[in-house]
Each structure stands twice: as structure tokens, then as C-alpha cells.
């Protein structure tokens, strides 16, 4: 029997149709025989193995908190530095802004004139 990954869509449809017919025939047979024949059902999903109990998670969390408490206790307390006075914000004068703006406009005018 080939792997399900190697089957074409048509073959998969045919397999699904056959499975449905088998299930229907088994149901009819069980009704005829008075439910003495055991119907073949699809396998139940497997239960997940492993995992961790709530108590186990709580123990791990408590151990981690203890480790962090030990690390924090080993560090010296932070020394608070005196706050520095706020620096005065640099403000450009209107004349300086106008001078820079005029220089930029002249520069762009020169670049545009060279392109023509």
C-alpha cells in the first residue's frame, strides 16, 4: 500500500468514498446481526504523553523565585545620583534662520540652473 502523501487527489477521493461505503456496510451488518459484530471505528486520538502537573509547575516557579531573590540580595543597593540641572535649550535667532534659508535657496537655485 502506498503512502498517503504519494496519492493523487482522485485516489484520495476514491479512498474516502470506499471508507464511507465500508462504514455504511458495517452498520447494516451490525443491525442485521443484532449488534453482535463490532463496528470498526476510526482510532481515537492518542492522549498526549508527558506534561507537567500543577504541583510540579508550582515547585519550579518557587525555586526560580528563590534563585532571583538570592541574586537580587547579592547586588548592592543602587546609589541615587544627584539630578543634573536641565540644559538650556539652544534657540536660533530669526536673523540666523533667515541667513541659512537664503543660503539654501541660493544653493538649490544654482543646482537647478546647472541642470538646464
ABEGO torsion letter per residue (X at the ends): XBBAAABBAAAAAAAAAAAAAAAAAAAAAAAAAGGABBBBBBBBBBBBBEEBBAAAAAAAAAAAAAAAAAAAAABBBBBBBBBBBBBBBBBBBAAAAAAAAAAAAAAAAAAAAAAX
